[in-house]
Amino acid sequence: MKQVAYQEEYINELTDTAIKLLNDKYREEGTIILKAPTGSGKTFMISQTLTKIVKKNSATSYSFIWLSVNSLHEQSRQSLSQYFEDEKLLDCILLNDIQNNTIEENEIVFLNWDSLIKQNNIFRMENEQDWNLASVIANTKDEGREVILIIDESHRTAKAEKALEVIEELKPRLTIEITATPTRISGHLIEIPLGRVVAEGMIKSEVQINPGSKQIKENKDLLSVALKKRKQLRQSYIDLGSDINPLLLIQIPNKKQTDSSNPEDYIIGLLADFDITEGNGKLAIRISGVDIKDLDEKVKPNNSQIDVLIFKEAIALGWDCPRAALLFLQREWKQDRYSFNIQTLGRIMRMPEQMHYPTKPELNIGYVFSASDNFEIVQELANDYVSNLQMERDEDLNIKPLKLASEFIRRKRELTRLSGDFKRCLFDAANFLNNEDPINEKVNQITKMVAIEGKVKNIDRDDKQEVVFDQKTSVKKDIKEITDSYVNFCASMVFPYAKVESTNTLKSSIRSWFKDKFEIGDEDIISTIVMSKVNNSKFRTIIQDAIEVYKKLPSKKDEIIVNDSWEIPESISVFTDYQLLPESKKSIIKQQDEKRLFVKKNKNGKLDLSNPEIEFIKNLDATDDDVLWWFKNGVSESKYFGIAYKKKDDFSYGFYPDFLIKTKKETLIIEIKDDKDFVPVNALKLSAGSDYVKRATGKEAVRFFMLSPIDYTRFFSSLKNQDLDKFKSSFEEKLLRYNKSNKTLIESKEEQSEKDKEVLELLSDLDQTINELKDQKFKNELLEMQLGEARENVDTLVKSLVTIKPNDTEPDPLKIEKPFNICVLGEASDHALISKELNKYFVKLGVSPTDWDIEYFNNSKLQNVNVLRSLHKGQSRFTIIITGQIFHHSGKGNAKANIISELKNEKYITHYIGANPKDLLTPDKIIDVVNEHIFTNN
């Protein structure tokens, strides 16, 4: 079994918690509840925890009892025996293997709950041989061993009355309960989130209920859909070169006294019509009277020829067959409402190779088929894991299926948090420094100075007074103060990684080093040593050096998986908290009843779309035949379209553009941003999108654009007229201009902050991106930018860098000052064309031609007319000033000052630089400025 990052983390937490409870002399017993999803590796984690307990608490002798339901105790024994194979530190035995009526040191006895709690169980009764549970436990404790009890699937029995009687007889020093669904928390809870297990590829990414079942008329039709899906999954494995044969599980009800035939007979008859029988080896039946061990040996291998397994409810708990991918429920529904919980779905949640398949996302899904609507999905799964409603690909729109190369990153090492790999980095750094400048491990207290004998002379004065102290004294810090400061210290040292998760990893690594170097495992002692004055600066250096090494660990394990024939997903699940999007008739993915797109709501109950995305969708759905369909892309999963790119740290990152648009002759990849979103990473994404288009060698003609609302009018006009060759994104230009300007300013600083260095690292390849621009004039402007120009650009654009407003499905109507009068200073291109394009723009915003105006003051007028006097706040009839090409710096009434600099004075109305002073002002640039002004003030 592969060991993954979260397992190591939780093994350490389990071990530390267990040892703390075991070493607490004031506590007679303690309980740990491990809540972990099916398929997360619970048994493996417990096996490693028990091994670490024995090693770390070697002065104490332990015996273990493992209780499981049904026949799972035997399965658990086999699993743990394999995990202990290398060290053979612990020995796994069954009840009959107990010698001398005692459980020996480091022995684990595996017992069956159901048998143990039966009233007449011989092992619970007194007898002449003194062979019973009470005497075995008494003998074990008499020999000085402490008993640790492990209860597997504890939600089933641990809280029942008879079970509590057994636990009372055992009186364990420590109880570890293992469950995916605890019914009651009574002890120390350690919970592994479902999302972490999914992210590691250990279990399926989601479960769908009744997908593709729209046309069914009877039970046999639903079974046909399930079998068809199984065949599709088998073909997907074949396409990957794998011999995995996905298994369909069919759960049947128990036979009732009133039944005239066995429940399995009906389903066996249906399966025979599909040529699936026991005779041809495609069907197996797991019911009472069958040799279960022999059957499992035939069913469980990934390449088993058995396609379908019929079983009764007893199998639903603890039985593992990772190739099981589909569940068909042939049950009684009328009496009980069926609940889909993690136990029910556990049989089909595991991944057969403990990884997801990026190029075949259908293999990452579990499928349930149920001929009923009388069921519920527990809340923890309904939010984002189990779905009984899917949106499907509209095949009427999908006339010419899209085929694109999609890039998905399979991450093998954490980039956002410190992982288990960090431990080795810290060990190396600590050992190196300890050789050069040894750590003083003898520190046993920390003191601090406290001022005493303070006096306030004039207590009745209102102003602040300095307290005069006669002297200071040294006092010992209490351990709570030291440990709190130690935690804060560790948290401050893990930057740039996620604070909460990485702090725990750092503390665990330091503790492991102390244990290895000084045989010190007590957190209080470690905190005191680390936070002492003599050692703290040393540990600061150790941690910084370790993090630098960790950053440089090779990323070769990270894979970029390329799906050369990515298509729009056949279906996308709809979970809770979704809302219908009315303007989505051209969406290629839609819910079949409503014929519209469903969009997830965020935690505030709003659509999980930005305002620019909502506006863009409205424009998209209003297009004519120039747009065949559009697709709102998702994120992070291989079923969505992705583009890989690298940062300066040489790690690969995934970029999931917002929209794919299919026109009659090409495919458009669109990333939507707010007008103000000039963050450096967007420059990286722009470069990644442009690079993807250059690499695209398939049959599809592909374009990439990064747009914001200032581009929409011109973009959709160009789209309608089929002349996108002439279209230029204003947002892209502003993004590049701002980031090039910001980069120039930062590089000019004598001292750069950490934030400055981060920005420069992100923009390290910006000049290469600019070099590849087709617009030679714009390219030269950016590459030849001087410091003064950079400062002026940032001054103009920086006001746009504000927090983006929250999403809202119904934005407030735009507030536009009327009349909206524009004053243009300097030379502009075609006045008639500017007026024409502005009129189109204002009409779209609901502003009539009589409610706006534009007046030009060219260079000649600037020299002869005192324009500036008419631009004072409160006196001017103009709304905004836009400067274009200006030949002279000064104007009448302003003989000495630079006009652009003068207009920065607060006495003037709002001023925008519409173009470089050397360039003519164009219609596009004027509309961009007007649009920015309107949306900035709304």
Residue pairs with C-beta under 8 A, 6 or more apart in sequence:
1 41
1 44
1 354
2 354
3 41
3 44
4 41
4 200
4 202
5 200
5 414
5 419
5 420
6 40
6 192
6 196
6 197
6 200
7 40
7 41
7 44
7 45
7 48
8 420
9 420
9 501
9 504
9 505
9 508
10 34
10 36
10 45
10 190
10 192
11 45
11 48
11 49
11 52
12 508
13 190
13 504
14 32
14 34
14 45
14 46
14 49
14 176
14 190
15 49
15 52
15 53
15 56
16 508
16 511
17 32
17 188
17 190
18 32
18 49
18 53
18 148
18 174
18 176
19 53
19 56
19 57
19 521
21 27
21 30
21 32
21 174
21 188
22 30
22 53
22 57
22 60
22 146
22 173
22 174
23 57
24 30
28 173
29 171
29 172
29 173
29 174
29 175
30 173
30 174
30 175
30 187
30 188
31 174
31 175
31 176
31 177
31 186
31 187
31 188
32 174
32 175
32 176
32 177
32 187
32 188
32 190
33 154
33 177
33 179
33 182
33 185
33 186
33 187
33 188
33 189
33 190
34 42
34 45
34 46
34 176
34 177
34 178
34 179
34 190
34 192
35 179
35 180
35 181
35 182
35 189
35 190
35 191
35 192
36 42
36 45
36 178
36 180
36 191
36 192
36 197
37 180
37 192
37 194
37 197
37 203
37 342
37 349
38 180
38 203
38 342
38 343
38 345
38 346
38 349
38 350
39 197
39 202
39 203
39 346
39 349
39 350
39 351
40 192
40 197
40 202
40 203
41 202
42 178
43 76
43 79
43 80
43 83
43 152
43 178
44 79
44 83
46 150
46 176
46 178
47 79
47 80
47 83
47 84
48 83
49 176
50 64
50 90
50 108
50 148
50 150
51 84
51 87
51 89
51 90
53 62
53 148
54 62
54 89
54 90
54 106
55 89
56 515
56 521
60 146
61 105
61 143
61 144
61 145
61 146
62 105
62 106
62 145
62 146
62 147
62 148
63 103
63 104
63 105
63 106
63 107
63 109
63 140
63 145
63 146
63 147
63 148
64 90
64 103
64 106
64 107
64 108
64 109
64 147
64 148
64 149
64 150
65 103
65 108
65 109
65 111
65 147
65 148
65 149
65 150
65 170
65 172
66 73
66 76
66 77
66 80
66 108
66 109
66 110
66 111
66 150
66 152
67 73
67 111
67 112
67 113
67 116
67 149
67 150
67 151
67 152
67 157
67 166
68 75
68 76
68 110
68 111
68 112
68 113
68 152
68 153
68 318
69 112
69 113
69 114
69 152
69 153
69 156
69 157
69 317
69 318
70 112
70 114
70 314
70 317
70 318
71 112
71 292
72 152
72 153
72 317
72 318
73 94
73 110
73 111
73 112
73 113
73 152
74 94
74 110
75 318
75 320
76 110
76 152
77 92
77 93
77 94
77 108
77 110
80 90
80 92
80 108
81 92
84 90
84 91
84 92
89 106
90 106
90 107
90 108
91 104
91 106
91 107
91 108
92 108
92 110
93 107
93 108
93 109
93 110
94 109
94 110
95 109
95 110
95 111
95 123
97 109
98 109
98 136
100 139
101 130
101 131
101 135
101 136
101 139
102 136
102 139
102 140
102 143
103 109
103 136
103 137
103 140
103 145
103 147
105 145
108 150
113 151
113 156
113 157
113 163
114 157
115 121
116 123
116 124
116 133
116 166
117 157
117 160
117 162
117 163
117 165
117 166
122 132
123 131
123 132
123 133
124 132
124 133
124 166
124 169
125 132
126 132
126 134
133 166
133 169
133 170
134 169
137 147
137 169
137 170
137 171
140 147
141 147
146 173
146 174
147 170
147 171
147 172
147 173
148 172
148 173
148 174
148 175
148 176
149 167
149 170
149 172
149 174
149 175
149 176
150 175
150 176
150 178
151 157
151 158
151 175
151 176
151 177
151 178
152 178
152 318
153 178
153 179
153 317
153 318
154 177
154 178
154 179
154 182
155 179
155 180
155 181
155 182
155 183
156 317
157 163
158 164
158 167
158 177
159 183
159 184
167 175
175 187
177 187
180 342
180 343
180 346
181 341
181 342
181 343
182 189
194 342
194 380
194 381
194 385
197 203
198 204
198 205
198 385
200 354
201 351
201 354
201 355
201 356
202 350
202 351
202 354
203 349
203 350
203 351
204 348
204 349
204 350
204 351
204 364
204 365
204 366
205 356
205 361
205 364
205 365
205 637
206 364
206 365
206 366
206 384
206 385
206 386
206 387
206 573
207 340
207 345
207 348
207 349
207 365
207 366
207 367
207 368
207 381
207 385
207 386
207 387
208 365
208 366
208 367
208 368
208 387
208 388
208 390
208 571
208 573
209 340
209 368
209 369
209 370
209 377
209 386
209 387
209 388
210 222
210 225
210 368
210 369
210 370
210 388
211 229
211 367
211 390
211 571
212 225
212 228
212 229
212 392
212 571
213 221
213 222
213 225
213 369
214 592
215 221
216 222
216 225
219 270
219 330
219 371
220 270
220 273
222 328
222 369
222 371
223 267
223 270
223 271
223 274
223 328
223 369
224 274
225 369
226 248
226 326
226 328
226 367
226 369
227 248
227 274
227 276
227 308
229 326
229 367
230 246
230 248
230 307
230 325
230 326
232 362
233 246
233 325
233 326
233 362
233 363
234 245
234 246
236 357
236 360
236 362
236 363
237 243
237 244
237 245
237 246
237 360
237 363
239 360
240 357
240 359
240 360
243 302
243 303
244 302
244 303
244 323
244 352
244 353
245 302
245 303
245 304
245 305
245 306
245 307
245 323
246 323
246 324
246 325
246 326
247 299
247 304
247 306
247 307
247 308
247 309
247 321
247 323
247 324
247 325
247 326
248 307
248 308
248 309
248 325
248 326
248 327
248 328
249 308
249 309
249 311
249 324
249 326
249 327
249 328
249 347
249 348
250 267
250 308
250 309
250 310
250 311
250 327
250 328
250 330
251 311
251 312
251 313
251 315
251 316
251 327
251 328
251 329
251 330
251 331
252 263
252 264
252 267
252 310
252 311
252 312
252 330
252 331
253 263
253 312
253 313
253 330
253 331
253 332
254 263
254 312
254 313
255 262
255 263
263 330
264 285
264 287
264 310
266 330
267 310
267 330
268 277
268 283
268 285
268 310
271 277
271 283
271 308
275 282
276 282
276 283
276 307
276 308
277 283
278 284
278 285
281 305
281 306
282 305
282 306
282 307
282 308
283 306
283 307
283 308
283 309
283 310
284 295
284 298
284 299
284 306
284 308
284 309
284 310
285 309
285 310
285 311
286 292
286 295
286 299
286 309
286 310
286 311
286 312
286 315
287 310
287 311
287 312
288 312
296 321
298 304
298 306
299 306
299 309
299 321
300 320
300 321
300 323
302 322
302 323
302 352
302 353
304 323
309 321
309 324
315 347
316 343
316 344
316 346
316 347
317 343
319 347
320 350
321 347
321 350
322 350
322 351
322 352
322 353
322 354
323 352
324 347
324 348
324 350
325 348
325 363
325 366
325 367
326 348
326 366
326 367
326 368
326 369
327 345
327 347
327 348
327 366
327 367
327 368
327 369
328 368
328 369
328 370
329 338
329 368
329 369
329 370
329 371
329 372
330 371
331 338
331 372
333 371
333 372
333 374
333 375
334 374
337 374
337 375
337 376
338 370
338 372
338 374
338 375
338 376
339 375
339 376
339 377
339 378
340 368
340 375
340 376
340 377
340 378
340 381
340 386
341 378
341 381
342 349
342 378
342 380
342 381
345 366
345 368
345 381
345 386
348 366
348 367
348 368
349 366
351 364
355 410
356 363
356 364
356 410
356 638
357 363
357 364
357 638
358 408
358 410
358 561
358 563
358 638
359 408
359 561
359 562
359 563
359 638
361 569
361 637
361 638
361 639
362 570
364 637
364 638
364 639
375 388
377 386
377 388
382 575
382 576
383 575
383 576
383 577
384 575
385 575
386 575
387 573
387 574
387 575
389 573
389 574
389 591
389 598
390 571
390 572
390 573
390 574
390 591
391 571
391 572
391 573
391 574
391 589
391 590
391 591
391 592
391 597
391 598
392 570
392 571
392 589
392 590
392 591
392 592
393 568
393 569
393 570
393 571
393 588
393 589
394 587
394 588
394 589
394 590
394 629
397 586
397 588
397 628
397 629
398 568
398 588
398 629
399 628
400 628
400 662
401 567
401 568
402 567
402 568
402 660
402 662
402 667
402 700
403 564
403 565
403 566
403 567
403 698
403 699
403 700
404 566
404 641
404 660
404 667
404 696
404 698
404 700
404 702
405 562
405 563
405 564
405 566
405 695
405 696
405 698
406 562
406 563
406 566
406 638
406 640
406 641
406 642
407 560
407 561
407 562
407 563
407 642
407 643
407 644
407 654
408 560
408 561
408 562
408 563
408 638
408 642
408 644
408 654
409 558
409 559
409 560
409 561
409 642
409 644
409 652
409 653
409 654
410 558
410 559
410 560
410 561
411 558
412 557
412 558
412 559
413 419
413 421
413 553
413 555
413 557
413 558
415 651
416 497
416 498
417 497
417 498
417 501
417 502
417 505
418 494
418 497
418 501
418 502
418 505
418 506
418 547
418 550
419 505
420 505
421 550
421 553
422 505
422 506
422 509
422 546
422 547
422 550
423 505
423 508
423 509
423 512
425 546
425 547
425 549
425 550
425 553
426 506
426 509
426 510
426 513
426 542
426 543
426 546
427 509
427 512
427 513
427 516
428 546
428 549
429 542
429 543
429 545
429 546
429 549
430 439
430 513
430 517
430 542
430 546
431 517
432 545
433 439
433 538
433 541
433 542
433 545
434 517
437 538
439 517
439 529
439 535
439 538
439 539
440 529
440 532
440 534
440 535
441 514
441 517
441 518
441 520
441 529
443 528
443 529
443 532
443 534
443 535
444 525
444 528
445 476
445 477
445 528
446 476
446 477
446 482
446 528
446 531
446 532
446 533
447 474
447 475
447 476
447 477
448 474
448 475
448 477
449 472
449 473
449 474
449 475
450 472
450 473
450 474
450 475
451 467
451 469
451 471
451 472
452 469
452 470
452 471
452 472
452 473
453 469
453 470
453 471
454 467
454 468
454 469
454 470
455 467
455 468
455 469
455 470
456 465
456 467
457 465
457 468
458 465
479 524
479 527
479 528
482 524
482 527
482 528
482 531
483 523
483 524
483 527
485 527
485 531
486 526
486 527
486 530
486 531
487 503
487 507
489 530
489 531
489 536
490 503
490 506
490 507
490 510
491 499
491 503
493 506
493 540
493 543
493 544
493 547
494 502
494 503
494 505
494 506
494 547
496 758
497 547
506 543
507 523
509 546
510 526
510 530
510 539
511 521
511 523
511 526
514 520
514 521
514 526
514 529
515 521
520 526
520 529
529 535
530 536
530 539
551 649
555 650
555 651
555 652
558 651
558 652
560 644
560 652
561 638
563 638
564 698
566 641
568 588
568 589
568 631
568 660
569 589
569 639
569 640
572 589
572 634
572 639
574 591
574 598
575 600
577 600
577 601
577 605
578 598
578 599
578 600
578 601
579 598
579 599
579 601
579 607
579 809
580 591
580 594
580 596
580 597
580 598
580 599
581 587
581 596
581 597
581 598
581 599
581 607
581 617
582 596
583 617
583 618
583 621
583 622
584 590
584 596
584 597
584 617
584 621
585 595
585 596
585 621
586 620
586 621
586 623
586 627
586 628
586 629
586 630
587 596
587 597
587 621
587 629
587 630
587 631
587 632
588 629
588 630
588 631
588 662
589 597
589 631
589 632
590 596
590 597
591 597
591 598
597 632
599 607
599 608
599 609
599 632
600 607
600 608
601 607
601 608
602 608
602 807
604 806
606 806
606 807
606 808
606 809
607 614
607 807
607 809
608 807
609 617
609 807
609 809
610 672
610 674
610 804
610 807
611 674
611 805
611 807
611 808
611 811
612 672
612 673
612 674
612 675
612 708
612 709
613 632
613 658
613 672
614 807
614 809
614 811
615 709
615 712
616 658
616 659
616 670
616 672
616 707
616 709
616 712
617 630
617 632
619 712
619 716
620 627
620 630
620 659
620 661
621 630
623 716
623 719
623 720
624 720
625 664
626 663
626 664
626 719
626 720
626 722
627 661
627 662
627 663
627 719
628 662
628 663
628 664
629 661
629 662
630 659
630 660
630 661
630 662
631 659
631 660
631 661
632 658
632 659
633 640
633 641
633 656
633 657
633 658
633 659
633 660
634 640
634 656
635 656
636 654
636 656
640 656
641 656
641 657
641 660
641 669
642 654
642 655
642 656
643 654
643 655
643 656
643 657
643 688
643 689
643 692
644 652
644 653
644 654
644 655
644 688
645 652
645 653
645 655
645 684
645 685
645 687
645 688
645 691
646 652
646 653
647 653
647 684
647 761
647 762
648 761
648 762
648 764
648 765
649 761
655 685
655 688
655 689
657 669
657 670
657 671
657 689
657 704
658 670
658 671
658 672
659 668
659 669
659 670
659 671
659 672
660 667
660 668
660 669
660 670
661 667
661 668
661 670
662 668
663 719
663 722
665 701
665 722
666 700
666 701
666 702
666 703
667 700
667 701
667 702
667 703
668 702
668 703
668 704
668 705
668 724
669 689
669 692
669 693
669 702
669 703
669 704
669 705
670 704
670 705
670 706
670 707
671 685
671 686
671 689
671 704
671 705
671 706
671 707
672 707
672 708
673 682
673 706
673 707
673 708
673 731
673 735
674 708
674 709
674 804
675 708
675 709
675 710
675 731
675 800
675 931
675 932
675 935
675 936
676 800
676 801
676 802
676 804
676 936
677 708
677 804
678 734
678 735
678 738
678 739
678 797
678 800
678 801
680 739
680 742
680 759
680 762
680 763
681 762
682 706
682 735
683 735
683 736
683 739
683 762
683 763
683 766
683 769
684 762
684 765
685 706
686 706
686 732
686 735
686 736
686 769
687 765
687 766
687 768
687 769
689 704
689 705
689 706
690 704
690 769
690 772
692 702
692 704
693 702
693 703
693 704
696 702
703 724
705 711
705 715
705 727
705 729
705 732
706 729
706 731
706 732
706 735
707 715
707 729
707 731
708 730
708 731
709 931
709 935
710 730
710 731
710 927
710 928
710 931
710 932
710 935
711 729
711 730
711 731
713 840
713 841
713 844
713 927
714 727
714 730
714 924
714 927
715 727
715 729
718 724
718 726
718 727
728 775
728 924
730 924
730 925
730 928
733 778
734 797
734 928
736 766
736 769
736 770
736 773
736 782
737 782
737 793
737 797
738 793
738 794
738 797
739 763
739 766
740 766
740 770
740 782
740 785
740 790
741 785
741 789
741 790
741 791
741 793
741 794
741 797
742 759
742 763
742 790
742 794
743 759
743 760
743 763
743 766
744 785
744 787
744 790
745 787
745 790
745 791
745 794
746 752
746 756
746 759
746 760
747 760
748 787
749 756
752 760
767 783
770 779
770 782
770 783
771 779
771 783
773 779
773 782
781 916
785 793
792 900
792 913
795 904
796 912
796 913
799 936
800 932
800 936
812 938
814 845
814 846
814 934
814 935
814 938
815 937
815 938
816 845
816 847
816 934
817 879
818 847
818 851
818 852
819 850
819 851
819 852
819 853
819 879
820 842
820 847
820 851
820 852
820 853
820 879
820 930
821 852
821 853
821 854
821 855
821 877
821 878
821 879
822 838
822 852
822 853
822 854
822 855
822 878
822 879
822 880
822 882
822 926
822 930
823 855
823 857
823 867
823 871
823 876
823 878
823 880
823 881
823 882
824 854
824 855
824 856
824 857
824 881
824 882
824 883
824 884
824 914
824 921
824 926
825 857
825 862
825 867
825 881
825 882
825 883
825 884
825 886
825 899
826 857
826 858
826 859
826 862
826 883
826 884
826 885
826 886
826 917
826 921
827 858
827 859
827 884
827 885
827 886
827 887
827 920
827 921
828 834
828 856
828 858
828 884
828 885
828 920
828 921
828 922
828 926
829 920
829 921
829 922
829 923
830 923
831 856
833 923
834 854
834 922
834 923
834 926
835 854
836 923
837 923
837 924
837 926
837 927
838 852
838 854
838 923
838 926
838 927
838 930
839 849
841 927
841 930
841 931
842 848
842 849
842 851
842 852
843 849
845 934
854 926
855 878
857 865
857 867
859 885
859 886
859 887
859 888
861 867
862 886
862 888
862 891
862 892
862 899
863 888
863 891
863 892
864 892
865 892
866 891
866 892
866 893
867 891
867 892
867 893
868 891
868 893
868 894
868 899
868 902
868 903
868 908
869 893
870 876
870 877
870 878
871 878
871 881
871 903
871 908
871 909
872 907
872 908
872 909
873 906
873 907
873 908
873 909
876 909
878 909
879 909
879 910
879 933
880 909
880 910
880 911
880 912
880 929
880 930
880 933
881 903
881 908
881 909
881 910
881 911
881 912
882 911
882 912
882 913
882 914
882 921
882 926
882 929
883 899
883 900
883 903
883 911
883 912
883 913
883 914
883 915
883 917
883 921
884 914
884 915
884 919
884 920
884 921
885 915
885 917
885 918
885 919
885 920
885 921
886 899
886 900
886 917
889 897
889 898
889 899
890 896
890 897
890 898
890 899
891 899
894 902
900 911
900 913
900 917
902 908
903 911
904 911
910 933
912 929
912 932
912 933
914 921
914 925
914 926
914 928
914 929
915 921
915 922
915 925
